[in-house]
Amino acid sequence: MLEPQHRLRSTALFSRTVKRGKKKGSRTVVVHVYLGNARAEAHAASQGGALPEAATAGPRVGLVVSKAVGNAVTRHRVSRLVRHCAAYCIGSRPAPSEFRDCEPLEIPVGASIVIRALPASAHATTEELLKDVHSCIRRALN
């Protein structure tokens, strides 16, 4: 589960992240990463300005799981899996021992990430989802 400070809840931030962020995809997910907030907050910090509390909380993650993925039970299962994968990738929670090859990524504070699950994610294993989410976020950050 993502901690409250890591959840992306604002419709405006969702839209901005999807429209202006870098997009990378795989078989199971599409990831949008927007660093605009992080850059503005880093500039404010370098000028000696205080950052708002929400800006110091770390990256924010939002999920999109449409009806194309499956019925309600399937969508909720996929949402839970993707949410846990995102938490491992941003370092919010430690990864289980079998997923140690996916180290937490260096994501700037204030970055926004939107993960959209594709229909193939309904049949993917947790390991496949974790590898796809991790690689897409890593590629979008580079």
N, CA and C of each residue as an Amber inpcrd file, in Angstrom:
protein
   426
   0.8360000  -1.1810000   0.0000000   0.0000000   0.0000000   0.0000000
   0.8840000   1.2490000   0.0000000   0.4990000   2.2060000  -0.7830000
   1.2310000   3.4680000  -0.8220000   0.8390000   4.3340000   0.3700000
   1.8240000   4.9690000   0.9540000   1.5560000   5.8820000   2.0590000
   0.8330000   7.1150000   1.5170000   0.0350000   7.7760000   2.3630000
  -0.7580000   8.9180000   1.8780000   0.0640000  10.0060000   1.1850000
   1.2720000  10.2730000   1.6560000   2.0720000  11.3330000   1.0300000
   2.5910000  10.9300000  -0.3470000   2.4830000   9.6640000  -0.7170000
   2.9410000   9.2010000  -2.0300000   1.7920000   8.9860000  -3.0090000
   0.5690000   9.3260000  -2.6220000  -0.5780000   9.1310000  -3.5080000
  -0.8360000  10.3870000  -4.3300000  -1.1070000  10.1710000  -5.5990000
  -1.4400000  11.2640000  -6.5100000  -2.9600000  11.3280000  -6.5860000
  -3.5460000  12.3990000  -6.0770000  -5.0060000  12.4720000  -5.9830000
  -5.6120000  13.5710000  -6.8410000  -4.8470000  14.5560000  -7.1850000
  -5.3580000  15.7150000  -7.9030000  -5.5830000  15.3940000  -9.3820000
  -6.7740000  15.7210000  -9.8670000  -7.0800000  15.5170000 -11.2820000
  -6.1490000  16.3530000 -12.1560000  -5.8490000  17.5550000 -11.7090000
  -4.9550000  18.4300000 -12.4800000  -3.5620000  17.8220000 -12.5960000
  -3.0470000  17.2390000 -11.5050000  -1.7210000  16.6100000 -11.5670000
  -1.7420000  15.3570000 -12.4390000  -2.8390000  14.5770000 -12.3790000
  -2.9710000  13.4220000 -13.2700000  -2.8660000  13.8930000 -14.7160000
  -3.6640000  14.8980000 -15.0770000  -3.6820000  15.3990000 -16.4550000
  -2.3240000  15.9400000 -16.8680000  -1.7010000  16.7270000 -16.0040000
  -0.3950000  17.3060000 -16.3220000   0.6510000  16.2180000 -16.5150000
   0.6170000  15.2030000 -15.6630000   1.6020000  14.1200000 -15.7580000
   1.4360000  13.3490000 -17.0550000   0.1870000  13.0570000 -17.4230000
  -0.0570000  12.2820000 -18.6440000   0.2600000  13.1130000 -19.8880000
  -0.0830000  14.3920000 -19.8740000   0.1190000  15.2310000 -21.0620000
   1.5640000  15.6840000 -21.2450000   2.2370000  16.0490000 -20.1510000
   3.5730000  16.6320000 -20.2580000   4.7020000  15.7020000 -19.8470000
   4.3680000  14.5920000 -19.2110000   5.4060000  13.6950000 -18.7140000
   5.9840000  12.7960000 -19.7930000   7.0990000  12.1730000 -19.4660000
   7.7190000  11.2030000 -20.3710000   6.9530000   9.8950000 -20.2640000
   6.7120000   9.2570000 -21.3980000   5.9110000   8.0390000 -21.4380000
   6.7700000   6.8660000 -21.8830000   6.7120000   5.7910000 -21.1180000
   7.3940000   4.5490000 -21.4790000   6.4170000   3.4100000 -21.2410000
   6.4770000   2.4150000 -22.0990000   5.5230000   1.3230000 -21.9870000
   6.1590000  -0.0390000 -22.0660000   5.3780000  -1.0110000 -21.6660000
   5.7670000  -2.4160000 -21.7580000   4.5100000  -3.2050000 -22.1160000
   4.6150000  -4.5080000 -22.0140000   3.4810000  -5.3610000 -22.3610000
   2.3190000  -5.1870000 -21.3860000   2.6040000  -4.8860000 -20.1260000
   1.5620000  -4.8670000 -19.1010000   1.1970000  -3.4760000 -18.5890000
   2.1070000  -2.5080000 -18.6920000   1.8280000  -1.1660000 -18.1540000
   2.3960000  -0.0760000 -19.0580000   1.8250000   1.1180000 -18.9140000
   2.3790000   2.3320000 -19.5060000   2.6070000   3.2880000 -18.3440000
   3.8010000   3.8760000 -18.2840000   4.1630000   4.7540000 -17.1730000
   4.4470000   6.1550000 -17.7040000   3.8370000   7.1550000 -17.0610000
   4.0950000   8.5600000 -17.3600000   4.8160000   9.1510000 -16.1540000
   5.9490000   9.8170000 -16.3760000   6.7100000  10.4490000 -15.2910000
   6.8730000  11.9270000 -15.6250000   6.4070000  12.7780000 -14.7130000
   6.5110000  14.2280000 -14.8890000   7.4170000  14.7910000 -13.8070000
   8.5110000  15.4050000 -14.2270000   9.4820000  15.9580000 -13.2860000
   9.3710000  17.4680000 -13.1500000   8.4080000  18.0880000 -13.7900000
   8.2710000  19.5400000 -13.7470000   8.1380000  20.0760000 -12.3420000
   7.3420000  19.4050000 -11.5010000   7.1860000  19.8410000 -10.1130000
   8.5150000  19.7390000  -9.3870000   9.2480000  18.6650000  -9.6330000
  10.5250000  18.4430000  -8.9520000  11.5270000  19.5290000  -9.3320000
  11.5450000  19.9150000 -10.6010000  12.4820000  20.9520000 -11.0370000
  12.1430000  22.3010000 -10.4030000  10.8610000  22.6400000 -10.3760000
  10.4440000  23.9170000  -9.7880000  10.7530000  23.9520000  -8.2970000
  10.5360000  22.8300000  -7.6250000  10.7890000  22.7760000  -6.1860000
  12.2870000  22.8130000  -5.8920000  13.0980000  22.1880000  -6.7510000
  14.5480000  22.2380000  -6.5670000  15.0540000  23.6660000  -6.7690000
  14.4840000  24.3640000  -7.7420000  14.8720000  25.7560000  -7.9760000
  14.5070000  26.6280000  -6.7730000  13.3020000  26.4230000  -6.2200000
  12.8770000  27.2020000  -5.0470000  13.7970000  26.9300000  -3.8630000
  14.2150000  25.6730000  -3.7120000  15.1090000  25.3220000  -2.6030000
  16.4800000  25.9680000  -2.7880000  16.9610000  26.0250000  -4.0370000
  18.2740000  26.6220000  -4.2840000  18.2560000  28.1350000  -4.0540000
  17.0780000  28.7450000  -4.1890000  16.9340000  30.1840000  -3.9570000
  16.7110000  30.5080000  -2.4840000  16.6960000  29.4670000  -1.6490000
  16.5170000  29.6880000  -0.2130000  15.0720000  29.6860000   0.2260000
  14.1570000  29.3970000  -0.6870000  12.7380000  29.3650000  -0.3280000
  12.3770000  28.0640000   0.3680000  11.3860000  28.1300000   1.2070000
  10.9260000  26.9300000   1.9140000   9.9930000  26.1430000   1.0060000
  10.1370000  24.8390000   1.0470000   9.2780000  23.9720000   0.2660000
   8.0060000  23.6680000   1.0380000   6.8630000  23.5800000   0.3430000
   5.6520000  23.1580000   1.0360000   5.7970000  21.7190000   1.5180000
   5.0180000  21.3620000   2.5260000   5.1460000  20.0290000   3.1180000
   4.9000000  18.9300000   2.0920000   3.9290000  19.1330000   1.1840000
   3.6360000  18.1180000   0.1770000   4.8140000  17.9050000  -0.7620000
   5.6350000  18.9450000  -0.9650000   6.7660000  18.8430000  -1.8860000
   7.8980000  18.0200000  -1.3040000   7.9770000  17.9230000   0.0040000
   9.0700000  17.1850000   0.6260000   8.7050000  15.7400000   0.9180000
   7.5300000  15.3290000   0.5260000   7.0470000  13.9920000   0.8600000
   7.6010000  12.9150000  -0.0670000   8.1530000  13.2880000  -1.1830000
   8.6650000  12.3040000  -2.1190000   7.7970000  12.2290000  -3.3560000
   8.0750000  11.2870000  -4.2420000   7.2980000  11.1720000  -5.4720000
   5.8590000  10.7600000  -5.1800000   4.9590000  11.2050000  -6.0610000
   3.5480000  10.8450000  -5.9340000   3.1790000   9.9130000  -7.0760000
   2.3880000   8.8730000  -6.7670000   2.0430000   7.8450000  -7.7460000
   0.5290000   7.7380000  -7.8580000   0.0400000   7.6830000  -9.1040000
  -1.3760000   7.4680000  -9.3680000  -1.5470000   6.2840000 -10.3010000
  -2.6980000   5.6260000 -10.2070000  -2.9720000   4.4420000 -11.0220000
  -4.1900000   4.6650000 -11.9010000  -4.1690000   4.0510000 -13.0820000
  -5.3200000   4.0170000 -13.9670000  -5.4990000   2.5660000 -14.3840000
  -6.6380000   1.9910000 -13.9890000  -6.9520000   0.6080000 -14.3600000
  -8.3570000   0.6280000 -14.9490000  -8.4590000   0.5490000 -16.2720000
  -9.7490000   0.6890000 -16.9420000 -10.5070000  -0.6330000 -16.9930000
 -11.7450000  -0.5530000 -17.4700000 -12.5810000  -1.7490000 -17.5840000
 -12.0390000  -2.7300000 -18.6190000 -11.1640000  -2.2660000 -19.4920000
 -10.5690000  -3.1590000 -20.4880000  -9.7070000  -4.2270000 -19.8320000
  -9.2480000  -3.9710000 -18.6060000  -8.4030000  -4.9360000 -17.8920000
  -9.2190000  -6.1430000 -17.4610000 -10.4730000  -5.9380000 -17.1060000
 -11.3240000  -7.0520000 -16.6790000 -12.4570000  -6.5690000 -15.8030000
 -13.1080000  -7.5280000 -15.1370000 -14.2150000  -7.1600000 -14.2550000
 -13.6780000  -6.5040000 -12.9810000 -14.5780000  -6.1430000 -12.0790000
 -14.1850000  -5.3870000 -10.8840000 -13.1770000  -6.1430000 -10.0260000
 -13.3760000  -7.4350000  -9.8730000 -12.4650000  -8.2310000  -9.0470000
 -11.0650000  -8.2300000  -9.6530000 -10.9870000  -8.4060000 -10.9630000
  -9.6970000  -8.4160000 -11.6530000  -9.0290000  -7.0450000 -11.5690000
  -9.8140000  -5.9870000 -11.7880000  -9.2470000  -4.6330000 -11.7270000
  -8.6950000  -4.3210000 -10.3440000  -9.4010000  -4.7130000  -9.2950000
  -8.9140000  -4.4520000  -7.9390000  -7.6610000  -5.2610000  -7.6390000
  -7.6010000  -6.4930000  -8.1340000  -6.4000000  -7.3180000  -7.9440000
  -5.2080000  -6.6590000  -8.6300000  -5.4020000  -6.2280000  -9.8710000
  -4.3310000  -5.5720000 -10.6210000  -3.9310000  -4.2630000  -9.9350000
  -4.9020000  -3.5050000  -9.4540000  -4.5930000  -2.2490000  -8.7510000
  -3.7230000  -2.4970000  -7.5330000  -4.0750000  -3.5170000  -6.7540000
  -3.2820000  -3.8260000  -5.5570000  -1.8610000  -4.2160000  -5.9280000
  -1.7290000  -5.0760000  -6.9410000  -0.3940000  -5.5160000  -7.3540000
   0.4500000  -4.3500000  -7.8640000  -0.1290000  -3.5200000  -8.7120000
   0.6160000  -2.3950000  -9.2770000   0.9710000  -1.3900000  -8.1800000
   0.0560000  -1.1670000  -7.2450000   0.3250000  -0.2480000  -6.1280000
   1.5040000  -0.7400000  -5.2970000   1.5410000  -2.0430000  -5.0170000
   2.6610000  -2.6000000  -4.2570000   3.9600000  -2.5120000  -5.0590000
   3.8930000  -2.7770000  -6.3600000   5.0870000  -2.6630000  -7.2040000
   5.6170000  -1.2300000  -7.1950000   4.7160000  -0.2620000  -7.2800000
   5.1360000   1.1450000  -7.2490000   5.7810000   1.4860000  -5.9130000
   5.2200000   0.9680000  -4.8260000   5.7920000   1.2360000  -3.4970000
   7.2050000   0.6740000  -3.3980000   7.4450000  -0.5060000  -3.9720000
   8.7960000  -1.0830000  -3.9640000   9.7430000  -0.2200000  -4.7870000
   9.2720000   0.2570000  -5.9460000  10.1380000   1.0190000  -6.8530000
  10.5350000   2.3780000  -6.2870000   9.6250000   3.0350000  -5.5710000
   9.9660000   4.3570000  -5.0360000  10.6290000   4.2680000  -3.6710000
  10.7280000   3.0540000  -3.1310000  11.4110000   2.8670000  -1.8570000
  10.5380000   3.1070000  -0.6500000   9.2250000   3.1830000  -0.8640000
   8.2950000   3.4010000   0.2400000   8.1990000   2.1780000   1.1430000
   8.3960000   1.0040000   0.5690000   8.4110000  -0.2360000   1.3490000
   9.5370000  -1.1220000   0.8320000  10.0840000  -1.9400000   1.7190000
  11.1420000  -2.8580000   1.2800000  10.5560000  -3.9740000   0.4170000
  11.2880000  -4.3380000  -0.6020000  10.8360000  -5.4140000  -1.4840000
  11.0670000  -6.7660000  -0.8210000  10.1830000  -7.7410000  -1.0920000
  10.4200000  -9.0910000  -0.5800000  11.7250000  -9.6510000  -1.1340000
  12.2420000 -10.6620000  -0.4850000  13.5610000 -11.1950000  -0.8490000
  13.6260000 -11.6890000  -2.2880000  12.5220000 -12.2110000  -2.8280000
  12.5760000 -12.7270000  -4.2010000  12.6380000 -11.6120000  -5.2430000
  12.4070000 -10.3590000  -4.8430000  12.4490000  -9.2430000  -5.7780000
  13.6090000  -8.3040000  -5.4950000  14.6650000  -8.7840000  -4.9040000
  15.7950000  -7.9270000  -4.5270000  16.5390000  -7.3570000  -5.7350000
  16.3400000  -7.9460000  -6.9190000  17.0390000  -7.4280000  -8.0900000
  16.4570000  -6.0890000  -8.5510000  15.2780000  -5.7260000  -8.0780000
  14.6600000  -4.4440000  -8.4040000  14.8830000  -3.4820000  -7.2500000
  16.0140000  -2.8050000  -7.2640000  16.3630000  -1.8620000  -6.2050000
  15.4960000  -0.6050000  -6.3170000  15.2500000   0.0910000  -5.2050000
  14.4930000   1.3480000  -5.2770000  15.1990000   2.3490000  -6.1910000
  14.4090000   3.0870000  -6.9360000  14.9460000   4.0440000  -7.8960000
  15.1560000   5.4070000  -7.2440000  16.1000000   6.1680000  -7.7890000
  16.3630000   7.5360000  -7.3260000  15.3870000   8.4600000  -8.0480000
  14.2420000   8.7000000  -7.4190000  13.2160000   9.5420000  -8.0210000
  13.2200000  10.8890000  -7.3030000  13.2990000  12.0030000  -8.0570000
  13.3410000  13.3200000  -7.4130000  12.0910000  13.5920000  -6.5760000
  12.2860000  14.3300000  -5.4970000  11.1620000  14.7380000  -4.6570000
  10.2460000  15.6300000  -5.4800000   8.9590000  15.3990000  -5.4000000
   8.0000000  16.2030000  -6.1410000   7.6490000  15.6550000  -7.5090000
   8.2690000  14.5640000  -7.9240000   7.9390000  13.9600000  -9.2130000
   6.5520000  13.3240000  -9.1430000   5.8620000  13.3080000 -10.2750000
   4.5510000  12.6750000 -10.3680000   4.6400000  11.5070000 -11.3360000
   4.0670000  10.3650000 -10.9380000   4.1010000   9.1580000 -11.7590000
   2.6780000   8.6390000 -11.9070000   2.2590000   8.3790000 -13.1460000
   0.9650000   7.7480000 -13.4040000   1.2400000   6.4200000 -14.0880000
   0.6990000   5.3490000 -13.5190000   0.8760000   4.0070000 -14.0720000
  -0.4750000   3.5430000 -14.5990000  -0.5260000   3.2510000 -15.9130000
  -1.7570000   2.7670000 -16.5300000  -1.5950000   1.2880000 -16.8360000
  -2.4750000   0.4810000 -16.2620000  -2.4210000  -0.9640000 -16.4800000
  -3.0770000  -1.3010000 -17.8170000  -2.4370000  -2.1550000 -18.5700000
  -2.9750000  -2.6240000 -19.8410000  -3.6920000  -3.9570000 -19.6330000
  -4.5360000  -4.3780000 -20.5780000  -5.2690000  -5.6350000 -20.3980000
  -4.3840000  -6.8480000 -20.1210000  -3.1610000  -6.8650000 -20.6210000
  -2.2580000  -7.9970000 -20.3730000  -1.8720000  -8.1090000 -18.9050000
  -2.0210000  -7.0360000 -18.1460000  -1.6550000  -7.0770000 -16.7260000
  -2.5800000  -7.9760000 -15.9200000  -3.7620000  -8.2680000 -16.4300000
  -4.7010000  -9.1400000 -15.7160000  -4.1630000 -10.5590000 -15.6000000
  -3.3340000 -10.9720000 -16.5450000  -2.8090000 -12.3410000 -16.5560000
  -1.3350000 -12.4010000 -16.1780000  -0.7540000 -11.2710000 -15.8330000
   0.6730000 -11.2300000 -15.5040000   0.9030000 -11.6320000 -14.0510000
   2.0780000 -12.1860000 -13.7960000   2.4510000 -12.5270000 -12.4230000
   2.9580000 -11.2710000 -11.7180000   3.0830000 -11.3610000 -10.4140000
   3.5990000 -10.2350000  -9.6410000   5.0160000  -9.8850000 -10.0770000
   5.8160000 -10.8950000 -10.3410000   7.2020000 -10.6650000 -10.7650000
   7.2510000  -9.9230000 -12.0970000   6.3930000 -10.3200000 -13.0490000
   6.3600000  -9.6360000 -14.3450000   5.9360000  -8.1780000 -14.1860000
   4.9080000  -7.9500000 -13.3720000   4.4550000  -6.5770000 -13.1480000
   5.5380000  -5.7300000 -12.4970000   6.2090000  -6.2960000 -11.5010000
   7.2660000  -5.5470000 -10.8160000   8.3900000  -5.1830000 -11.7810000
   8.8160000  -6.1430000 -12.5960000   9.8910000  -5.8640000 -13.5540000
   9.4640000  -4.8170000 -14.5780000   8.2060000  -4.9080000 -15.0550000
   7.7260000  -3.9460000 -16.0460000   7.6060000  -2.5400000 -15.4550000
   7.0220000  -2.4280000 -14.2630000   6.8760000  -1.1170000 -13.6290000
   8.2530000  -0.5190000 -13.3520000   9.1480000  -1.3280000 -12.8180000
  10.5020000  -0.8600000 -12.4840000  11.2390000  -0.3870000 -13.7380000
  11.2020000  -1.1890000 -14.7940000  11.9460000  -0.8170000 -16.0040000
  11.3360000   0.4040000 -16.6870000  10.0150000   0.5240000 -16.6850000
   9.3820000   1.6840000 -17.3210000   9.6940000   2.9730000 -16.5670000
   9.6420000   2.9290000 -15.2360000   9.9740000   4.1280000 -14.4570000
  11.4430000   4.4860000 -14.6620000  12.3190000   3.4750000 -14.6380000
  13.7590000   3.7210000 -14.8100000  14.0340000   4.3520000 -16.1750000
  13.4060000   3.8270000 -17.2310000  13.6210000   4.3670000 -18.5780000
  13.0590000   5.7810000 -18.7200000  11.9330000   6.0470000 -18.0640000
  11.3320000   7.3840000 -18.1510000  12.1700000   8.4240000 -17.4100000
  12.8810000   7.9930000 -16.3840000  13.7280000   8.9230000 -15.6310000
  15.0130000   9.2630000 -16.3700000  15.4710000   8.4040000 -17.2830000
  16.7250000   8.6380000 -18.0200000  16.5040000   9.4910000 -19.2410000
